[in-house]
Amino acid sequence: MLVNGKWTADWQPVQAKDAKGGFVRQMSSFRHWITPDGSPGPTGNSGFEAESGRYHLYVALICPWASRTLIARRLKGLEQVISVSVVEPALTDQGWRFGDYPGSNQDELNGATYLHEIYTKTDPAISGRATVPVLWDKQRQTIVNNESADIVRMFNSGFGDLADDTFDLYPEDLRSDIDALNDRIYPRLNNGVYRAGFATTQEAYEEAFREVFGMLDELEERLDGKAFLFGDRLTETDIRLFVTLVRFDAAYHGLFKCNLRRIADYKNLSAHLERMLTIPSVAGTVNIDHIKRGYYSIKSLNPTGIVPLGPALPFGRFLADPRKEAA
């Protein structure tokens, strides 16, 4: 991580532990908001006005948090408004790196080699981890936000007429219900798989494992007879679910020891996953090669670095070339 602007030690996945030895995720550092008129958002400072070409998104295709911002960007028709850089899938001793691996690119905007250089460009004395996604302001030369939940909502409503209104990912009449379901899915499933995979005690692992499959069972029942989690409307909660489901059988089931069942064993969750993949804006953000190479590059979980050839994924027919650029 960065300490007073300097990279220290090698990259490690476990950021902090609770009393049981459970994985604790770092809080996001930058929480400014882009709004149609530049007024302040729910957090942070004002001055970040929606403008075409002003903002840039840094992502990793392995990362579910970054991928949900890519999905929102595409669903809202912001591809020509917000530019994108994709880091390489394999995590290095200095974290995320820009490069030439298929589906990745160099940082032509700021000339960085590692993502942590984007953080120190914003704050030369910063302490913390250099995570994706990062939303960058080209005009003010600073990070706007590195919290994926905020960025998804900014893309949904912060760009005004610059965005496509076909999808409303956070409709006003469902907001309290969306917030409530998000608050259940995040700790038990989205972060639950990480809590299982990076647990440092048997007790912490078993607790996370039970919550992962308890949540999957609950969502399987909820989706019975429904197209999406709230009926026939796709919302940000469907995106939150999707980015975990699409990685589950390829990475979490084996590497993270979440092996009670596969998503392929769930009828309704599989149908939701495939339904999301029929949307070109969603399918175009998925790169299974990056996902597998990224997760299996984590030395603490896979010291040899060997990437498995399998599994055969039943939804693979919805995806194009696995090494395509997905931004």
ZAMARGU-4260 file (C-alpha; in steps of 0.2 Angstrom, whole numbers, plus 5000, padded with zeros to 4 digits):
<rodrens>
0) 5000/5000/5000 | 5005/5018/4999 | 5012/5026/5015 | 5014/5045/5014 | 5015/5044/4995
5) 5028/5030/4995 | 5024/5012/4989 | 5029/5000/5004 | 5031/4981/5003 | 5023/4969/4991
10) 5005/4969/4987 | 4994/4959/4999 | 4976/4955/4997 | 4972/4955/5015 | 4970/4974/5021
15) 4964/4971/5039 | 4957/4958/5050 | 4943/4957/5063 | 4944/4949/5079 | 4939/4932/5071
20) 4953/4933/5058 | 4940/4939/5045 | 4944/4950/5030 | 4940/4968/5032 | 4939/4979/5016
25) 4947/4996/5015 | 4935/5011/5014 | 4936/5022/4998 | 4946/5038/4999 | 4939/5050/4987
30) 4920/5053/4987 | 4917/5069/4976 | 4902/5068/4964 | 4899/5074/4947 | 4882/5083/4945
35) 4874/5091/4930 | 4878/5109/4936 | 4893/5106/4947 | 4884/5107/4963 | 4889/5096/4978
40) 4883/5078/4978 | 4879/5068/4994 | 4898/5069/4999 | 4913/5079/4994 | 4916/5096/4986
45) 4907/5105/4972 | 4915/5110/4956 | 4913/5093/4946 | 4901/5098/4932 | 4895/5085/4920
50) 4905/5088/4903 | 4908/5077/4888 | 4927/5072/4887 | 4931/5079/4904 | 4932/5063/4914
55) 4941/5047/4913 | 4938/5030/4921 | 4952/5018/4926 | 4946/5000/4928 | 4952/4982/4929
60) 4941/4969/4920 | 4945/4956/4934 | 4937/4967/4947 | 4918/4966/4950 | 4917/4984/4958
65) 4926/4991/4943 | 4915/4981/4931 | 4899/4987/4938 | 4904/5005/4933 | 4908/4999/4916
70) 4891/4992/4914 | 4883/5008/4920 | 4893/5018/4908 | 4887/5007/4894 | 4869/5006/4899
75) 4868/5025/4901 | 4876/5028/4884 | 4892/5037/4890 | 4905/5028/4880 | 4909/5044/4870
80) 4907/5055/4886 | 4919/5046/4898 | 4935/5038/4891 | 4942/5022/4899 | 4959/5014/4903
85) 4960/4995/4907 | 4975/4989/4918 | 4982/4972/4915 | 4974/4957/4924 | 4988/4950/4934
90) 4992/4959/4950 | 5010/4963/4952 | 5020/4967/4968 | 5015/4985/4965 | 4997/4982/4962
95) 4988/4986/4946 | 4999/4989/4931 | 4996/4997/4914 | 5002/4987/4899 | 4999/4978/4883
100) 4991/4962/4888 | 4976/4959/4876 | 4961/4968/4883 | 4972/4981/4892 | 4981/4997/4887
105) 4994/5009/4892 | 4989/5025/4902 | 4990/5037/4888 | 4982/5050/4898 | 4994/5052/4913
110) 5008/5041/4908 | 5008/5030/4923 | 5015/5013/4924 | 5006/5008/4940 | 4989/5013/4946
115) 4996/5019/4963 | 5004/5033/4953 | 4987/5040/4949 | 4984/5041/4968 | 5000/5050/4971
120) 4997/5062/4957 | 4981/5068/4966 | 4989/5068/4984 | 5008/5066/4985 | 5007/5061/5003
125) 4992/5049/5002 | 4992/5034/5013 | 4981/5019/5008 | 4978/5006/4994 | 4977/5010/4976
130) 4960/5002/4971 | 4949/5002/4955 | 4938/5009/4949 | 4945/5027/4949 | 4935/5041/4941
135) 4948/5055/4935 | 4945/5073/4931 | 4956/5078/4917 | 4953/5097/4919 | 4957/5098/4938
140) 4970/5084/4937 | 4963/5074/4952 | 4953/5059/4957 | 4934/5063/4958 | 4929/5046/4966
145) 4935/5029/4969 | 4919/5021/4976 | 4910/5010/4964 | 4893/5013/4971 | 4895/5031/4970
150) 4901/5030/4952 | 4886/5019/4946 | 4874/5032/4953 | 4884/5047/4945 | 4883/5038/4929
155) 4864/5035/4931 | 4859/5053/4935 | 4874/5064/4937 | 4877/5067/4918 | 4860/5074/4914
160) 4856/5076/4895 | 4873/5068/4891 | 4866/5051/4896 | 4853/5039/4889 | 4838/5038/4899
165) 4832/5021/4893 | 4838/5013/4909 | 4835/5021/4926 | 4846/5010/4938 | 4840/5019/4954
170) 4822/5024/4951 | 4814/5035/4964 | 4800/5023/4969 | 4812/5009/4972 | 4826/5017/4981
175) 4822/5012/4999 | 4820/4994/4993 | 4836/4995/4982 | 4846/5001/4997 | 4839/4988/5008
180) 4843/4974/4996 | 4860/4981/4992 | 4864/4981/5011 | 4860/4962/5012 | 4869/4957/4996
185) 4885/4967/4999 | 4891/4959/5015 | 4884/4942/5012 | 4888/4939/4994 | 4898/4953/4985
190) 4910/4954/4999 | 4906/4938/5006 | 4916/4928/4993 | 4931/4938/4998 | 4928/4936/5016
195) 4928/4917/5013 | 4943/4917/5001 | 4954/4929/5012 | 4949/4922/5029 | 4964/4918/5040
200) 4955/4907/5052 | 4943/4892/5050 | 4929/4901/5060 | 4930/4917/5049 | 4930/4906/5033
205) 4915/4895/5039 | 4905/4911/5044 | 4907/4919/5027 | 4904/4903/5018 | 4887/4900/5026
210) 4882/4918/5022 | 4887/4917/5004 | 4876/4901/5001 | 4862/4908/5012 | 4861/4923/5001
215) 4862/4913/4985 | 4848/4902/4991 | 4838/4918/4996 | 4840/4926/4979 | 4837/4910/4970
220) 4820/4910/4978 | 4817/4929/4975 | 4820/4927/4957 | 4807/4913/4954 | 4796/4919/4941
225) 4805/4936/4939 | 4816/4943/4926 | 4825/4954/4938 | 4827/4957/4956 | 4813/4970/4956
230) 4802/4962/4943 | 4803/4968/4925 | 4815/4983/4929 | 4834/4981/4928 | 4842/4991/4943
235) 4859/4994/4950 | 4855/4979/4962 | 4855/4967/4947 | 4872/4974/4941 | 4878/4971/4959
240) 4872/4953/4958 | 4878/4950/4941 | 4896/4954/4943 | 4898/4941/4957 | 4888/4928/4948
245) 4898/4929/4932 | 4914/4927/4942 | 4908/4913/4953 | 4911/4897/4944 | 4927/4903/4936
250) 4935/4909/4951 | 4926/4910/4968 | 4920/4892/4968 | 4938/4885/4967 | 4950/4898/4972
255) 4940/4906/4986 | 4934/4889/4992 | 4915/4893/4989 | 4912/4876/4983 | 4895/4870/4991
260) 4887/4873/4974 | 4890/4882/4957 | 4879/4895/4950 | 4876/4883/4936 | 4867/4872/4949
265) 4854/4886/4953 | 4840/4887/4940 | 4834/4905/4943 | 4852/4913/4946 | 4858/4905/4930
270) 4843/4912/4921 | 4847/4929/4928 | 4865/4928/4923 | 4861/4923/4906 | 4847/4936/4904
275) 4859/4950/4909 | 4872/4943/4896 | 4859/4945/4882 | 4861/4964/4885 | 4875/4969/4874
280) 4880/4983/4885 | 4883/4970/4899 | 4891/4956/4889 | 4903/4968/4882 | 4911/4971/4899
285) 4915/4953/4903 | 4932/4946/4900 | 4934/4928/4907 | 4952/4927/4902 | 4956/4943/4913
290) 4945/4936/4927 | 4954/4920/4928 | 4971/4927/4925 | 4968/4941/4938 | 4962/4930/4952
295) 4974/4916/4950 | 4989/4928/4950 | 4986/4931/4969 | 5001/4923/4976 | 4994/4920/4993
300) 4980/4910/4986 | 4989/4902/4971 | 5008/4902/4974 | 5012/4893/4957 | 5002/4906/4947
305) 4995/4892/4936 | 4979/4897/4928 | 4966/4883/4926 | 4960/4879/4908 | 4942/4876/4915
310) 4928/4876/4920 | 4917/4875/4905 | 4905/4889/4908 | 4887/4886/4901 | 4885/4905/4898
315) 4901/4906/4887 | 4890/4906/4871 | 4885/4924/4876 | 4903/4930/4876 | 4914/4935/4861
320) 4933/4933/4860 | 4938/4931/4878 | 4953/4942/4875 | 4944/4956/4867 | 4945/4974/4874
325) 4929/4975/4885 | 4929/4994/4889
</rodrens>
